[in-house]
């Protein structure tokens, strides 16, 4: 496995590698969710590249950039064990050199849900993902369904800007009790960790109701909210959404693919999760 820090050597390496080339973009602090992306890429691509870069431009001023978990040595060991061929691990200066001033500005899709709670977040995500694509030049890029809105924003960017890579969505990996794996789960106290599966229980209730024939989005939202509110440790519920899976516009009736999603706070930690319904 090659680990490269510079844009130029990375592009040189990927220009001559066997194709198709799959890219798994990450911010490190790898868990089984990331490894599921790597395994899918390994199964489908002749060459697998992963990137490790904690992207400062997608963190708000009061967010956890400084404390975001980092363990490069451990991450590289995990990627090597999965048979990754190349890791692109640039410094912030390599990605954002002095004078950097060009951005990808996603549209309305990026203003809803996470975008409303985290202004500028998807501008940072879209910009760094575009840069990763330009440096690595993959044929396919693998993203987790766990960050459902991020996936939708990236799909739209690729479509709107005629970018090359095929975007592959990989199902959310969960712990046995249903909690979606996330690097931020590491922040939870043991009590908060015990309470956290309420998020998936709540989303699953909407899924169950929908399978029983309920198509009223208002009733599905209310059902999710009721389960979330039953957990006293939940400090706040930022949103409960039942939205069109492509545009993320809130629905009145579920008539096609839809995403049921929520963002909640457990202590200082903000957790998001989603499930797909409606033949998604
Ligand atoms: O999902 C993530 O880990 C990040 O948002 C990504 C896609 C690597 C961009 O920094």
Boltz pocket constraint, residues with backbone or C-beta under 6 A from the ligand:
constraints:
  - pocket:
      binder: B
      contacts: [[A, 25], [A, 26], [A, 27], [A, 53], [A, 55], [A, 58], [A, 124], [A, 125], [A, 128], [A, 129], [A, 147], [A, 150]]
      max_distance: 6.0
